Amino acid sequence: MLAKGLNIDMKITIPRRVGVPETSLWVEVMTEDGETTSLGKKRNVMLLAPGGPGGNHTVYDEIKDELFKYADLILFDPRGCGYSDPSDVDYCTIDHYRDDIDAIREYFGLEKIILFGGSYGSMASLGYAVKYQDRLEKLILSGGAPSFRFIDLAKQNLKMRGTEEQITVGEKLFSGGFKTSFEFEEFYKIMAPLYVYKHQPQDAVPTTKSKIPYNVDVTNRGFSDFLTKFNYEPLLRNINCDTLVLFGKNDWINDPSLAELMANNIPNSKLVLLDECGHFIWRDQKEKFFAALQDFLLPCLKENTLSSKSFEERQYMCKL
């Protein structure tokens, strides 16, 4: 089997753009040899865009080793979040997120990437595909939404499924009313059964599992401002890269109808809707989640991406 990836943690400089200041972003690179110079030389490169707004790379800690089987990886903390440099929230919008992804790609000299986005990271990844699709090998949207309309659908779902306590704390999210990262952690403790279909009380959700605090100022700005305005729906038909749309049928905050909308309008897309599955798909349906990714990714992978596997293992994988 392919050895576990060697991690390189580093900060990279994102150059100044018109009206946007220079910043430094924290990135984690996973390659076979532990060198960033090998990115894209022998294997495909997958960039993982975390959710939020206000989140960080640790949401993918529990799946990154499995994803490394298919590509070298780049994980990162968005502008102003996690271990990245502090930033005025004015420069932490979905548009800045999208453009920072391309700055990361350019920093490492990559012609094309496989882009994986989860939740809000999926929304930013969709925006990336609209603007930079010639730089994409493939696009994977795990949850997410194509426009601001997801908020009203989420409110309706919460009203139908939520307890009185969940409805109350949900309003804090939608109004952009978190005062501290501790309040945000409490929000997730209360809302966890809605986010994870098979939630166990002793398990923390991936969003708050790490000790890195959420940047709630960015969260608040998102739900009180730019997430109420963004709209990629009219542009979906312009996306021509192969796209996988992965959703849980029980996702409350990114309603499954949005998955169908995206899949119906993105020309080269494949839709996978999973039963008994909430927002964090790999938590509820891990085997089906990775089976869908494998089926989608294998045809595009460089010939030697899986070269460390035996012939029998590669044959088995192709038959799954």
Secondary structure in CASP SS format (residue, H / E / C, confidence):
PFRMAT SS
TARGET T0000
AUTHOR 0000-0000-0000
METHOD secondary structure of the structure
MODEL  1
M C 1.00
L C 1.00
A C 1.00
K C 1.00
G C 1.00
L E 1.00
N E 1.00
I E 1.00
D E 1.00
M E 1.00
K E 1.00
I E 1.00
T E 1.00
I E 1.00
P C 1.00
R C 1.00
R E 1.00
V C 1.00
G C 1.00
V E 1.00
P C 1.00
E C 1.00
T E 1.00
S E 1.00
L E 1.00
W E 1.00
V E 1.00
E E 1.00
V E 1.00
M E 1.00
T E 1.00
E C 1.00
D C 1.00
G C 1.00
E C 1.00
T H 1.00
T H 1.00
S H 1.00
L C 1.00
G C 1.00
K C 1.00
K C 1.00
R C 1.00
N C 1.00
V E 1.00
M E 1.00
L E 1.00
L E 1.00
A E 1.00
P C 1.00
G C 1.00
G C 1.00
P C 1.00
G C 1.00
G C 1.00
N C 1.00
H H 1.00
T H 1.00
V H 1.00
Y H 1.00
D C 1.00
E C 1.00
I C 1.00
K H 1.00
D H 1.00
E H 1.00
L H 1.00
F C 1.00
K C 1.00
Y C 1.00
A C 1.00
D E 1.00
L E 1.00
I E 1.00
L E 1.00
F E 1.00
D C 1.00
P C 1.00
R C 1.00
G C 1.00
C C 1.00
G C 1.00
Y C 1.00
S C 1.00
D C 1.00
P C 1.00
S C 1.00
D C 1.00
V H 1.00
D H 1.00
Y H 1.00
C C 1.00
T C 1.00
I H 1.00
D H 1.00
H H 1.00
Y H 1.00
R H 1.00
D H 1.00
D H 1.00
I H 1.00
D H 1.00
A H 1.00
I H 1.00
R H 1.00
E H 1.00
Y H 1.00
F C 1.00
G C 1.00
L C 1.00
E C 1.00
K C 1.00
I E 1.00
I E 1.00
L E 1.00
F E 1.00
G E 1.00
G E 1.00
S C 1.00
Y H 1.00
G H 1.00
S H 1.00
M H 1.00
A H 1.00
S H 1.00
L H 1.00
G H 1.00
Y H 1.00
A H 1.00
V H 1.00
K H 1.00
Y H 1.00
Q H 1.00
D H 1.00
R H 1.00
L E 1.00
E E 1.00
K E 1.00
L E 1.00
I E 1.00
L E 1.00
S E 1.00
G C 1.00
G C 1.00
A C 1.00
P C 1.00
S E 1.00
F C 1.00
R C 1.00
F H 1.00
I H 1.00
D H 1.00
L H 1.00
A H 1.00
K H 1.00
Q H 1.00
N H 1.00
L H 1.00
K H 1.00
M H 1.00
R H 1.00
G C 1.00
T C 1.00
E H 1.00
E H 1.00
Q H 1.00
I H 1.00
T H 1.00
V H 1.00
G H 1.00
E H 1.00
K H 1.00
L H 1.00
F H 1.00
S C 1.00
G C 1.00
G C 1.00
F C 1.00
K C 1.00
T C 1.00
S H 1.00
F H 1.00
E H 1.00
F H 1.00
E H 1.00
E H 1.00
F H 1.00
Y H 1.00
K H 1.00
I H 1.00
M H 1.00
A H 1.00
P H 1.00
L H 1.00
Y H 1.00
V C 1.00
Y C 1.00
K C 1.00
H C 1.00
Q C 1.00
P C 1.00
Q C 1.00
D C 1.00
A C 1.00
V C 1.00
P H 1.00
T H 1.00
T H 1.00
K C 1.00
S C 1.00
K C 1.00
I C 1.00
P C 1.00
Y C 1.00
N C 1.00
V H 1.00
D H 1.00
V H 1.00
T H 1.00
N H 1.00
R H 1.00
G H 1.00
F H 1.00
S H 1.00
D C 1.00
F H 1.00
L H 1.00
T H 1.00
K C 1.00
F C 1.00
N E 1.00
Y C 1.00
E H 1.00
P H 1.00
L H 1.00
L H 1.00
R H 1.00
N H 1.00
I C 1.00
N C 1.00
C C 1.00
D C 1.00
T E 1.00
L E 1.00
V E 1.00
L E 1.00
F E 1.00
G E 1.00
K C 1.00
N C 1.00
D C 1.00
W C 1.00
I C 1.00
N C 1.00
D C 1.00
P H 1.00
S H 1.00
L H 1.00
A H 1.00
E H 1.00
L H 1.00
M H 1.00
A H 1.00
N H 1.00
N H 1.00
I C 1.00
P C 1.00
N C 1.00
S E 1.00
K E 1.00
L E 1.00
V E 1.00
L E 1.00
L E 1.00
D C 1.00
E C 1.00
C C 1.00
G C 1.00
H C 1.00
F C 1.00
I H 1.00
W H 1.00
R H 1.00
D H 1.00
Q C 1.00
K H 1.00
E H 1.00
K H 1.00
F H 1.00
F H 1.00
A H 1.00
A H 1.00
L H 1.00
Q H 1.00
D H 1.00
F H 1.00
L H 1.00
L H 1.00
P H 1.00
C H 1.00
L C 1.00
K C 1.00
E C 1.00
N C 1.00
T C 1.00
L C 1.00
S C 1.00
S C 1.00
K C 1.00
S C 1.00
F H 1.00
E H 1.00
E H 1.00
R H 1.00
Q H 1.00
Y H 1.00
M H 1.00
C H 1.00
K H 1.00
L C 1.00
END
